[in-house]
Amino acid sequence: MFKEILLDLMQQKGLNQRQLSAQADIPTTTISGWLNADRLPDYNALRKLSVFFGVSGGYLLGLED
């Protein structure tokens, strides 16, 4: 679920993995792992994404609408 939510948010902002990496200060390898559904973000990454996209951590994890 996280993967789909992240892809949707990236699409809404017109970002690819490299652009998200540069703008949110998250390594591209980390983002790639999320998009390959290999792992979920840790607290710090979840916080960065939440601030960057202007959504809650719960939303990113599929816990909220």
All heavy atoms as TSV, in Angstrom:
chain	resi	resn	atom	element	x	y	z
A	1	MET	N	N	0.814	-1.191	0.000
A	1	MET	CA	C	0.000	0.000	0.000
A	1	MET	C	C	0.861	1.260	0.000
A	1	MET	O	O	0.567	2.210	-0.694
A	1	MET	CB	C	-0.936	-0.024	1.197
A	1	MET	CG	C	-1.733	1.236	1.287
A	1	MET	SD	S	-3.332	1.190	2.077
A	1	MET	CE	C	-4.108	-0.218	1.420
A	2	PHE	N	N	1.952	1.263	0.787
A	2	PHE	CA	C	2.818	2.435	0.830
A	2	PHE	C	C	3.339	2.771	-0.558
A	2	PHE	O	O	3.364	3.932	-0.958
A	2	PHE	CB	C	3.982	2.217	1.806
A	2	PHE	CG	C	4.996	3.321	1.751
A	2	PHE	CD1	C	4.736	4.548	2.333
A	2	PHE	CD2	C	6.198	3.143	1.100
A	2	PHE	CE1	C	5.663	5.580	2.262
A	2	PHE	CE2	C	7.129	4.158	1.023
A	2	PHE	CZ	C	6.864	5.383	1.612
A	3	LYS	N	N	3.753	1.757	-1.284
A	3	LYS	CA	C	4.293	1.950	-2.627
A	3	LYS	C	C	3.306	2.703	-3.515
A	3	LYS	O	O	3.672	3.667	-4.190
A	3	LYS	CB	C	4.620	0.597	-3.241
A	3	LYS	CG	C	4.970	0.632	-4.700
A	3	LYS	CD	C	5.117	-0.765	-5.255
A	3	LYS	CE	C	5.297	-0.739	-6.742
A	3	LYS	NZ	N	5.496	-2.084	-7.301
A	4	GLU	N	N	2.047	2.280	-3.515
A	4	GLU	CA	C	1.032	2.914	-4.361
A	4	GLU	C	C	0.783	4.360	-3.948
A	4	GLU	O	O	0.625	5.236	-4.796
A	4	GLU	CB	C	-0.271	2.116	-4.312
A	4	GLU	CG	C	-0.195	0.767	-4.995
A	4	GLU	CD	C	0.451	-0.317	-4.151
A	4	GLU	OE1	O	0.637	-0.126	-2.927
A	4	GLU	OE2	O	0.787	-1.367	-4.720
A	5	ILE	N	N	0.763	4.604	-2.649
A	5	ILE	CA	C	0.536	5.963	-2.155
A	5	ILE	C	C	1.704	6.859	-2.553
A	5	ILE	O	O	1.507	7.981	-3.029
A	5	ILE	CB	C	0.323	5.954	-0.625
A	5	ILE	CG1	C	-0.994	5.244	-0.300
A	5	ILE	CG2	C	0.343	7.369	-0.055
A	5	ILE	CD1	C	-1.189	4.908	1.157
A	6	LEU	N	N	2.924	6.371	-2.380
A	6	LEU	CA	C	4.097	7.157	-2.749
A	6	LEU	C	C	4.118	7.442	-4.249
A	6	LEU	O	O	4.374	8.578	-4.662
A	6	LEU	CB	C	5.374	6.435	-2.326
A	6	LEU	CG	C	6.683	7.160	-2.640
A	6	LEU	CD1	C	6.717	8.544	-1.979
A	6	LEU	CD2	C	7.869	6.324	-2.205
A	7	LEU	N	N	3.835	6.440	-5.060
A	7	LEU	CA	C	3.798	6.656	-6.512
A	7	LEU	C	C	2.749	7.694	-6.896
A	7	LEU	O	O	2.998	8.534	-7.763
A	7	LEU	CB	C	3.521	5.334	-7.234
A	7	LEU	CG	C	4.694	4.380	-7.352
A	7	LEU	CD1	C	4.234	3.024	-7.865
A	7	LEU	CD2	C	5.771	4.959	-8.261
A	8	ASP	N	N	1.591	7.644	-6.248
A	8	ASP	CA	C	0.539	8.611	-6.526
A	8	ASP	C	C	0.986	10.026	-6.161
A	8	ASP	O	O	0.794	10.961	-6.941
A	8	ASP	CB	C	-0.739	8.237	-5.769
A	8	ASP	CG	C	-1.883	9.174	-6.071
A	8	ASP	OD1	O	-2.220	9.355	-7.267
A	8	ASP	OD2	O	-2.449	9.754	-5.114
A	9	LEU	N	N	1.594	10.188	-5.003
A	9	LEU	CA	C	2.067	11.513	-4.582
A	9	LEU	C	C	3.169	12.022	-5.504
A	9	LEU	O	O	3.203	13.207	-5.850
A	9	LEU	CB	C	2.561	11.461	-3.137
A	9	LEU	CG	C	1.483	11.264	-2.079
A	9	LEU	CD1	C	2.114	10.972	-0.726
A	9	LEU	CD2	C	0.564	12.477	-1.994
A	10	MET	N	N	4.056	11.130	-5.919
A	10	MET	CA	C	5.112	11.522	-6.855
A	10	MET	C	C	4.514	11.969	-8.183
A	10	MET	O	O	4.945	12.978	-8.759
A	10	MET	CB	C	6.083	10.362	-7.076
A	10	MET	CG	C	6.965	10.064	-5.883
A	10	MET	SD	S	7.903	8.521	-6.043
A	10	MET	CE	C	8.885	8.853	-7.500
A	11	GLN	N	N	3.519	11.230	-8.658
A	11	GLN	CA	C	2.876	11.580	-9.921
A	11	GLN	C	C	2.175	12.933	-9.820
A	11	GLN	O	O	2.249	13.745	-10.738
A	11	GLN	CB	C	1.888	10.497	-10.322
A	11	GLN	CG	C	1.251	10.742	-11.667
A	11	GLN	CD	C	0.295	9.629	-12.056
A	11	GLN	OE1	O	-0.290	8.968	-11.205
A	11	GLN	NE2	N	0.133	9.425	-13.350
A	12	GLN	N	N	1.512	13.173	-8.704
A	12	GLN	CA	C	0.823	14.450	-8.513
A	12	GLN	C	C	1.790	15.626	-8.585
A	12	GLN	O	O	1.444	16.695	-9.069
A	12	GLN	CB	C	0.102	14.474	-7.166
A	12	GLN	CG	C	-1.138	13.611	-7.106
A	12	GLN	CD	C	-1.768	13.634	-5.730
A	12	GLN	OE1	O	-1.714	14.632	-5.015
A	12	GLN	NE2	N	-2.365	12.521	-5.341
A	13	LYS	N	N	3.011	15.435	-8.106
A	13	LYS	CA	C	4.021	16.497	-8.136
A	13	LYS	C	C	4.906	16.430	-9.376
A	13	LYS	O	O	5.783	17.266	-9.559
A	13	LYS	CB	C	4.901	16.437	-6.887
A	13	LYS	CG	C	4.216	16.932	-5.637
A	13	LYS	CD	C	5.241	17.404	-4.646
A	13	LYS	CE	C	4.533	18.058	-3.481
A	13	LYS	NZ	N	5.191	19.272	-3.074
A	14	GLY	N	N	4.682	15.414	-10.218
A	14	GLY	CA	C	5.475	15.274	-11.442
A	14	GLY	C	C	6.924	14.933	-11.171
A	14	GLY	O	O	7.812	15.429	-11.865
A	15	LEU	N	N	7.171	14.082	-10.173
A	15	LEU	CA	C	8.534	13.752	-9.782
A	15	LEU	C	C	8.894	12.314	-10.141
A	15	LEU	O	O	8.069	11.415	-10.011
A	15	LEU	CB	C	8.692	13.895	-8.262
A	15	LEU	CG	C	8.459	15.269	-7.659
A	15	LEU	CD1	C	8.471	15.173	-6.149
A	15	LEU	CD2	C	9.512	16.245	-8.147
A	16	ASN	N	N	10.133	12.114	-10.541
A	16	ASN	CA	C	10.652	10.758	-10.664
A	16	ASN	C	C	11.490	10.476	-9.410
A	16	ASN	O	O	11.617	11.332	-8.535
A	16	ASN	CB	C	11.452	10.575	-11.965
A	16	ASN	CG	C	12.673	11.465	-12.036
A	16	ASN	OD1	O	13.316	11.763	-11.039
A	16	ASN	ND2	N	13.005	11.910	-13.249
A	17	GLN	N	N	12.079	9.287	-9.338
A	17	GLN	CA	C	12.832	8.907	-8.137
A	17	GLN	C	C	14.004	9.843	-7.854
A	17	GLN	O	O	14.229	10.233	-6.712
A	17	GLN	CB	C	13.366	7.484	-8.279
A	17	GLN	CG	C	12.307	6.432	-8.193
A	17	GLN	CD	C	12.902	5.038	-8.273
A	17	GLN	OE1	O	13.931	4.765	-7.676
A	17	GLN	NE2	N	12.254	4.159	-9.033
A	18	ARG	N	N	14.730	10.184	-8.875
A	18	ARG	CA	C	15.898	11.063	-8.683
A	18	ARG	C	C	15.481	12.452	-8.207
A	18	ARG	O	O	16.130	13.048	-7.349
A	18	ARG	CB	C	16.699	11.176	-9.975
A	18	ARG	CG	C	17.460	9.931	-10.309
A	18	ARG	CD	C	18.370	10.168	-11.509
A	18	ARG	NE	N	18.969	8.944	-11.965
A	18	ARG	CZ	C	20.098	8.447	-11.478
A	18	ARG	NH1	N	20.732	9.075	-10.513
A	18	ARG	NH2	N	20.592	7.321	-11.949
A	19	GLN	N	N	14.413	12.980	-8.773
A	19	GLN	CA	C	13.946	14.299	-8.366
A	19	GLN	C	C	13.459	14.283	-6.918
A	19	GLN	O	O	13.762	15.202	-6.153
A	19	GLN	CB	C	12.829	14.772	-9.294
A	19	GLN	CG	C	13.318	15.058	-10.700
A	19	GLN	CD	C	12.181	15.205	-11.689
A	19	GLN	OE1	O	11.158	14.524	-11.592
A	19	GLN	NE2	N	12.365	16.094	-12.662
A	20	LEU	N	N	12.709	13.250	-6.554
A	20	LEU	CA	C	12.251	13.136	-5.172
A	20	LEU	C	C	13.452	13.020	-4.240
A	20	LEU	O	O	13.497	13.665	-3.197
A	20	LEU	CB	C	11.328	11.931	-5.004
A	20	LEU	CG	C	10.871	11.643	-3.565
A	20	LEU	CD1	C	10.115	12.828	-2.982
A	20	LEU	CD2	C	10.013	10.388	-3.528
A	21	SER	N	N	14.420	12.229	-4.618
A	21	SER	CA	C	15.624	12.058	-3.824
A	21	SER	C	C	16.311	13.396	-3.567
A	21	SER	O	O	16.648	13.726	-2.421
A	21	SER	CB	C	16.591	11.118	-4.540
A	21	SER	OG	O	17.825	11.073	-3.875
A	22	ALA	N	N	16.501	14.167	-4.614
A	22	ALA	CA	C	17.187	15.453	-4.486
A	22	ALA	C	C	16.378	16.451	-3.664
A	22	ALA	O	O	16.925	17.149	-2.808
A	22	ALA	CB	C	17.475	16.026	-5.872
A	23	GLN	N	N	15.085	16.517	-3.907
A	23	GLN	CA	C	14.265	17.522	-3.246
A	23	GLN	C	C	13.923	17.174	-1.803
A	23	GLN	O	O	13.782	18.061	-0.966
A	23	GLN	CB	C	12.985	17.761	-4.046
A	23	GLN	CG	C	13.253	18.420	-5.380
A	23	GLN	CD	C	11.994	18.682	-6.178
A	23	GLN	OE1	O	10.930	18.909	-5.620
A	23	GLN	NE2	N	12.110	18.656	-7.495
A	24	ALA	N	N	13.788	15.892	-1.503
A	24	ALA	CA	C	13.419	15.480	-0.142
A	24	ALA	C	C	14.634	15.018	0.662
A	24	ALA	O	O	14.492	14.651	1.826
A	24	ALA	CB	C	12.372	14.378	-0.195
A	25	ASP	N	N	15.818	15.028	0.050
A	25	ASP	CA	C	17.054	14.629	0.708
A	25	ASP	C	C	16.981	13.197	1.248
A	25	ASP	O	O	17.252	12.929	2.416
A	25	ASP	CB	C	17.417	15.613	1.828
A	25	ASP	CG	C	18.825	15.421	2.343
A	25	ASP	OD1	O	19.696	14.995	1.554
A	25	ASP	OD2	O	19.054	15.654	3.545
A	26	ILE	N	N	16.574	12.292	0.357
A	26	ILE	CA	C	16.483	10.869	0.671
A	26	ILE	C	C	17.247	10.127	-0.430
A	26	ILE	O	O	17.025	10.388	-1.608
A	26	ILE	CB	C	15.009	10.407	0.709
A	26	ILE	CG1	C	14.241	11.152	1.790
A	26	ILE	CG2	C	14.928	8.902	0.921
A	26	ILE	CD1	C	12.737	10.941	1.755
A	27	PRO	N	N	18.132	9.196	-0.067
A	27	PRO	CA	C	18.906	8.491	-1.098
A	27	PRO	C	C	18.021	7.770	-2.126
A	27	PRO	O	O	16.983	7.200	-1.769
A	27	PRO	CB	C	19.723	7.474	-0.297
A	27	PRO	CG	C	19.785	8.044	1.086
A	27	PRO	CD	C	18.492	8.769	1.286
A	28	THR	N	N	18.446	7.795	-3.375
A	28	THR	CA	C	17.669	7.130	-4.428
A	28	THR	C	C	17.558	5.629	-4.179
A	28	THR	O	O	16.541	5.027	-4.515
A	28	THR	CB	C	18.277	7.365	-5.827
A	28	THR	OG1	O	19.647	6.993	-5.806
A	28	THR	CG2	C	18.136	8.799	-6.260
A	29	THR	N	N	18.572	5.031	-3.588
A	29	THR	CA	C	18.504	3.600	-3.305
A	29	THR	C	C	17.407	3.289	-2.286
A	29	THR	O	O	16.759	2.248	-2.365
A	29	THR	CB	C	19.852	3.065	-2.795
A	29	THR	OG1	O	20.273	3.834	-1.669
A	29	THR	CG2	C	20.910	3.130	-3.889
A	30	THR	N	N	17.195	4.199	-1.358
A	30	THR	CA	C	16.134	4.028	-0.366
A	30	THR	C	C	14.776	4.108	-1.036
A	30	THR	O	O	13.901	3.269	-0.808
A	30	THR	CB	C	16.250	5.097	0.736
A	30	THR	OG1	O	17.525	4.968	1.374
A	30	THR	CG2	C	15.151	4.963	1.759
A	31	ILE	N	N	14.590	5.114	-1.886
A	31	ILE	CA	C	13.327	5.275	-2.601
A	31	ILE	C	C	13.075	4.074	-3.496
A	31	ILE	O	O	11.956	3.560	-3.566
A	31	ILE	CB	C	13.320	6.596	-3.406
A	31	ILE	CG1	C	13.390	7.790	-2.442
A	31	ILE	CG2	C	12.084	6.686	-4.294
A	31	ILE	CD1	C	13.647	9.121	-3.105
A	32	SER	N	N	14.110	3.593	-4.165
A	32	SER	CA	C	13.981	2.419	-5.016
A	32	SER	C	C	13.510	1.208	-4.208
A	32	SER	O	O	12.655	0.448	-4.665
A	32	SER	CB	C	15.322	2.113	-5.688
A	32	SER	OG	O	15.225	0.971	-6.480
A	33	GLY	N	N	14.043	1.038	-3.021
A	33	GLY	CA	C	13.615	-0.056	-2.154
A	33	GLY	C	C	12.147	0.038	-1.799
A	33	GLY	O	O	11.436	-0.970	-1.761
A	34	TRP	N	N	11.679	1.244	-1.534
A	34	TRP	CA	C	10.254	1.434	-1.230
A	34	TRP	C	C	9.400	1.094	-2.446
A	34	TRP	O	O	8.372	0.451	-2.321
A	34	TRP	CB	C	9.969	2.864	-0.827
A	34	TRP	CG	C	10.651	3.335	0.414
A	34	TRP	CD1	C	11.109	2.581	1.458
A	34	TRP	CD2	C	10.947	4.684	0.738
A	34	TRP	NE1	N	11.665	3.378	2.411
A	34	TRP	CE2	C	11.584	4.683	1.997
A	34	TRP	CE3	C	10.752	5.898	0.097
A	34	TRP	CZ2	C	12.007	5.860	2.627
A	34	TRP	CZ3	C	11.169	7.058	0.731
A	34	TRP	CH2	C	11.791	7.029	1.974
A	35	LEU	N	N	9.819	1.550	-3.610
A	35	LEU	CA	C	9.013	1.347	-4.810
A	35	LEU	C	C	9.061	-0.097	-5.309
A	35	LEU	O	O	8.166	-0.520	-6.041
A	35	LEU	CB	C	9.450	2.319	-5.915
A	35	LEU	CG	C	9.211	3.800	-5.583
A	35	LEU	CD1	C	9.697	4.680	-6.717
A	35	LEU	CD2	C	7.751	4.070	-5.275
A	36	ASN	N	N	10.077	-0.827	-4.913
A	36	ASN	CA	C	10.132	-2.247	-5.223
A	36	ASN	C	C	9.439	-3.061	-4.142
A	36	ASN	O	O	9.456	-4.282	-4.187
A	36	ASN	CB	C	11.582	-2.713	-5.376
A	36	ASN	CG	C	12.217	-2.175	-6.633
A	36	ASN	OD1	O	11.568	-2.032	-7.658
A	36	ASN	ND2	N	13.496	-1.856	-6.556
A	37	ALA	N	N	8.832	-2.368	-3.191
A	37	ALA	CA	C	8.107	-2.975	-2.070
A	37	ALA	C	C	8.999	-3.873	-1.231
A	37	ALA	O	O	8.530	-4.828	-0.629
A	37	ALA	CB	C	6.863	-3.705	-2.561
A	38	ASP	N	N	10.297	-3.557	-1.198
A	38	ASP	CA	C	11.234	-4.329	-0.389
A	38	ASP	C	C	11.210	-3.908	1.073
A	38	ASP	O	O	11.557	-4.693	1.945
A	38	ASP	CB	C	12.669	-4.167	-0.908
A	38	ASP	CG	C	12.876	-4.816	-2.259
A	38	ASP	OD1	O	12.105	-5.727	-2.599
A	38	ASP	OD2	O	13.811	-4.402	-2.961
A	39	ARG	N	N	10.840	-2.645	1.321
A	39	ARG	CA	C	10.855	-2.145	2.687
A	39	ARG	C	C	9.952	-0.934	2.848
A	39	ARG	O	O	9.498	-0.352	1.868
A	39	ARG	CB	C	12.263	-1.819	3.122
A	39	ARG	CG	C	12.967	-0.851	2.202
A	39	ARG	CD	C	14.401	-0.672	2.638
A	39	ARG	NE	N	15.212	-0.290	1.502
A	39	ARG	CZ	C	16.318	0.388	1.602
A	39	ARG	NH1	N	16.766	0.758	2.764
A	39	ARG	NH2	N	17.006	0.687	0.540
A	40	LEU	N	N	9.748	-0.572	4.101
A	40	LEU	CA	C	8.963	0.609	4.452
A	40	LEU	C	C	9.906	1.660	5.015
A	40	LEU	O	O	10.989	1.335	5.492
A	40	LEU	CB	C	7.894	0.258	5.491
A	40	LEU	CG	C	6.770	-0.651	5.006
A	40	LEU	CD1	C	5.889	-1.067	6.183
A	40	LEU	CD2	C	5.942	0.048	3.945
A	41	PRO	N	N	9.492	2.926	4.997
A	41	PRO	CA	C	10.366	3.982	5.516
A	41	PRO	C	C	10.517	3.889	7.033
A	41	PRO	O	O	9.592	3.478	7.731
A	41	PRO	CB	C	9.638	5.263	5.112
A	41	PRO	CG	C	8.219	4.875	4.969
A	41	PRO	CD	C	8.234	3.462	4.478
A	42	ASP	N	N	11.682	4.302	7.510
A	42	ASP	CA	C	11.862	4.416	8.952
A	42	ASP	C	C	11.251	5.744	9.401
A	42	ASP	O	O	10.733	6.518	8.582
A	42	ASP	CB	C	13.335	4.308	9.337
A	42	ASP	CG	C	14.209	5.440	8.789
A	42	ASP	OD1	O	13.681	6.485	8.333
A	42	ASP	OD2	O	15.440	5.288	8.808
A	43	TYR	N	N	11.312	6.001	10.689
A	43	TYR	CA	C	10.673	7.204	11.238
A	43	TYR	C	C	11.170	8.487	10.579
A	43	TYR	O	O	10.372	9.343	10.188
A	43	TYR	CB	C	10.904	7.274	12.763
A	43	TYR	CG	C	10.427	8.574	13.349
A	43	TYR	CD1	C	9.073	8.782	13.606
A	43	TYR	CD2	C	11.319	9.607	13.618
A	43	TYR	CE1	C	8.626	9.986	14.115
A	43	TYR	CE2	C	10.878	10.811	14.132
A	43	TYR	CZ	C	9.535	10.995	14.382
A	43	TYR	OH	O	9.097	12.197	14.879
A	44	ASN	N	N	12.487	8.633	10.451
A	44	ASN	CA	C	13.042	9.867	9.884
A	44	ASN	C	C	12.624	10.072	8.435
A	44	ASN	O	O	12.287	11.184	8.028
A	44	ASN	CB	C	14.563	9.882	10.010
A	44	ASN	CG	C	15.012	10.044	11.442
A	44	ASN	OD1	O	14.367	10.716	12.236
A	44	ASN	ND2	N	16.112	9.409	11.790
A	45	ALA	N	N	12.648	9.018	7.659
A	45	ALA	CA	C	12.240	9.122	6.257
A	45	ALA	C	C	10.748	9.408	6.151
A	45	ALA	O	O	10.322	10.212	5.322
A	45	ALA	CB	C	12.596	7.849	5.508
A	46	LEU	N	N	9.963	8.761	6.997
A	46	LEU	CA	C	8.518	8.994	6.995
A	46	LEU	C	C	8.222	10.455	7.332
A	46	LEU	O	O	7.369	11.081	6.708
A	46	LEU	CB	C	7.845	8.059	8.002
A	46	LEU	CG	C	6.333	8.013	7.979
A	46	LEU	CD1	C	5.822	7.477	6.641
A	46	LEU	CD2	C	5.818	7.151	9.121
A	47	ARG	N	N	8.964	10.985	8.268
A	47	ARG	CA	C	8.789	12.398	8.648
A	47	ARG	C	C	9.153	13.330	7.478
A	47	ARG	O	O	8.429	14.278	7.183
A	47	ARG	CB	C	9.651	12.705	9.868
A	47	ARG	CG	C	9.397	14.054	10.447
A	47	ARG	CD	C	9.994	14.132	11.842
A	47	ARG	NE	N	9.643	15.408	12.416
A	47	ARG	CZ	C	10.524	16.352	12.688
A	47	ARG	NH1	N	11.802	16.141	12.493
A	47	ARG	NH2	N	10.140	17.498	13.187
A	48	LYS	N	N	10.270	13.051	6.807
A	48	LYS	CA	C	10.676	13.863	5.655
A	48	LYS	C	C	9.613	13.825	4.563
A	48	LYS	O	O	9.271	14.855	3.984
A	48	LYS	CB	C	12.004	13.363	5.077
A	48	LYS	CG	C	13.212	13.764	5.853
A	48	LYS	CD	C	14.466	13.262	5.151
A	48	LYS	CE	C	15.705	13.624	5.904
A	48	LYS	NZ	N	16.928	13.194	5.216
A	49	LEU	N	N	9.116	12.631	4.254
A	49	LEU	CA	C	8.089	12.503	3.217
A	49	LEU	C	C	6.808	13.219	3.613
A	49	LEU	O	O	6.168	13.867	2.788
A	49	LEU	CB	C	7.792	11.027	2.947
A	49	LEU	CG	C	8.880	10.226	2.253
A	49	LEU	CD1	C	8.527	8.744	2.253
A	49	LEU	CD2	C	9.081	10.734	0.830
A	50	SER	N	N	6.440	13.107	4.875
A	50	SER	CA	C	5.227	13.741	5.370
A	50	SER	C	C	5.297	15.259	5.194
A	50	SER	O	O	4.357	15.884	4.700
A	50	SER	CB	C	5.037	13.375	6.846
A	50	SER	OG	O	3.893	13.991	7.364
A	51	VAL	N	N	6.417	15.832	5.585
A	51	VAL	CA	C	6.608	17.282	5.438
A	51	VAL	C	C	6.682	17.661	3.960
A	51	VAL	O	O	6.046	18.622	3.518
A	51	VAL	CB	C	7.881	17.740	6.194
A	51	VAL	CG1	C	8.242	19.168	5.848
A	51	VAL	CG2	C	7.685	17.567	7.696
A	52	PHE	N	N	7.442	16.905	3.187
A	52	PHE	CA	C	7.624	17.211	1.771
A	52	PHE	C	C	6.298	17.214	1.011
A	52	PHE	O	O	6.017	18.121	0.241
A	52	PHE	CB	C	8.599	16.218	1.124
A	52	PHE	CG	C	8.840	16.494	-0.327
A	52	PHE	CD1	C	9.712	17.490	-0.716
A	52	PHE	CD2	C	8.189	15.767	-1.308
A	52	PHE	CE1	C	9.926	17.765	-2.058
A	52	PHE	CE2	C	8.400	16.029	-2.654
A	52	PHE	CZ	C	9.275	17.031	-3.029
A	53	PHE	N	N	5.483	16.186	1.220
A	53	PHE	CA	C	4.225	16.066	0.485
A	53	PHE	C	C	3.052	16.755	1.183
A	53	PHE	O	O	1.973	16.874	0.610
A	53	PHE	CB	C	3.876	14.594	0.246
A	53	PHE	CG	C	4.727	13.938	-0.806
A	53	PHE	CD1	C	5.604	12.922	-0.471
A	53	PHE	CD2	C	4.647	14.322	-2.135
A	53	PHE	CE1	C	6.389	12.294	-1.436
A	53	PHE	CE2	C	5.423	13.715	-3.114
A	53	PHE	CZ	C	6.300	12.700	-2.758
A	54	GLY	N	N	3.240	17.183	2.429
A	54	GLY	CA	C	2.167	17.851	3.149
A	54	GLY	C	C	1.032	16.923	3.543
A	54	GLY	O	O	-0.137	17.311	3.512
A	55	VAL	N	N	1.385	15.687	3.887
A	55	VAL	CA	C	0.393	14.700	4.326
A	55	VAL	C	C	0.870	14.081	5.635
A	55	VAL	O	O	2.031	14.236	6.016
A	55	VAL	CB	C	0.174	13.593	3.262
A	55	VAL	CG1	C	-0.378	14.184	1.973
A	55	VAL	CG2	C	1.451	12.818	2.992
A	56	SER	N	N	-0.008	13.387	6.310
A	56	SER	CA	C	0.364	12.765	7.582
A	56	SER	C	C	1.104	11.451	7.347
A	56	SER	O	O	0.989	10.826	6.289
A	56	SER	CB	C	-0.882	12.502	8.421
A	56	SER	OG	O	-1.643	11.457	7.853
A	57	GLY	N	N	1.831	11.038	8.368
A	57	GLY	CA	C	2.490	9.743	8.313
A	57	GLY	C	C	1.467	8.619	8.186
A	57	GLY	O	O	1.699	7.638	7.491
A	58	GLY	N	N	0.349	8.782	8.868
A	58	GLY	CA	C	-0.726	7.797	8.781
A	58	GLY	C	C	-1.254	7.653	7.356
A	58	GLY	O	O	-1.539	6.551	6.894
A	59	TYR	N	N	-1.360	8.780	6.661
A	59	TYR	CA	C	-1.802	8.734	5.267
A	59	TYR	C	C	-0.793	7.974	4.416
A	59	TYR	O	O	-1.161	7.113	3.611
A	59	TYR	CB	C	-1.997	10.149	4.716
A	59	TYR	CG	C	-2.369	10.149	3.259
A	59	TYR	CD1	C	-3.685	9.929	2.865
A	59	TYR	CD2	C	-1.410	10.328	2.270
A	59	TYR	CE1	C	-4.040	9.896	1.518
A	59	TYR	CE2	C	-1.747	10.300	0.925
A	59	TYR	CZ	C	-3.065	10.082	0.563
A	59	TYR	OH	O	-3.394	10.045	-0.771
A	60	LEU	N	N	0.479	8.274	4.604
A	60	LEU	CA	C	1.527	7.602	3.822
A	60	LEU	C	C	1.523	6.092	4.027
A	60	LEU	O	O	1.831	5.335	3.104
A	60	LEU	CB	C	2.912	8.169	4.188
A	60	LEU	CG	C	3.230	9.547	3.650
A	60	LEU	CD1	C	4.460	10.101	4.336
A	60	LEU	CD2	C	3.424	9.509	2.147
A	61	LEU	N	N	1.172	5.669	5.220
A	61	LEU	CA	C	1.149	4.245	5.526
A	61	LEU	C	C	-0.189	3.589	5.241
A	61	LEU	O	O	-0.378	2.405	5.474
A	61	LEU	CB	C	1.538	4.022	6.989
A	61	LEU	CG	C	2.971	4.436	7.348
A	61	LEU	CD1	C	3.197	4.307	8.843
A	61	LEU	CD2	C	3.979	3.610	6.566
A	62	GLY	N	N	-1.141	4.367	4.732
A	62	GLY	CA	C	-2.443	3.817	4.378
A	62	GLY	C	C	-3.381	3.640	5.555
A	62	GLY	O	O	-4.350	2.899	5.465
A	63	LEU	N	N	-3.088	4.339	6.655
A	63	LEU	CA	C	-3.904	4.225	7.850
A	63	LEU	C	C	-5.021	5.266	7.904
A	63	LEU	O	O	-5.944	5.146	8.703
A	63	LEU	CB	C	-3.038	4.348	9.114
A	63	LEU	CG	C	-1.906	3.327	9.218
A	63	LEU	CD1	C	-1.003	3.658	10.400
A	63	LEU	CD2	C	-2.470	1.933	9.342
A	64	GLU	N	N	-4.905	6.313	7.083
A	64	GLU	CA	C	-5.873	7.408	7.029
A	64	GLU	C	C	-6.196	7.729	5.586
A	64	GLU	O	O	-5.418	7.456	4.693
A	64	GLU	CB	C	-5.292	8.680	7.674
A	64	GLU	CG	C	-4.808	8.547	9.071
A	64	GLU	CD	C	-4.050	9.776	9.539
A	64	GLU	OE1	O	-3.874	10.725	8.750
A	64	GLU	OE2	O	-3.611	9.777	10.691
A	65	ASP	N	N	-7.351	8.336	5.397
A	65	ASP	CA	C	-7.735	8.816	4.051
A	65	ASP	C	C	-7.240	10.221	3.842
A	65	ASP	O	O	-7.067	10.983	4.713
A	65	ASP	CB	C	-9.242	8.783	3.877
A	65	ASP	CG	C	-9.757	7.347	3.802
A	65	ASP	OD1	O	-8.995	6.459	3.407
A	65	ASP	OD2	O	-10.934	7.150	4.153
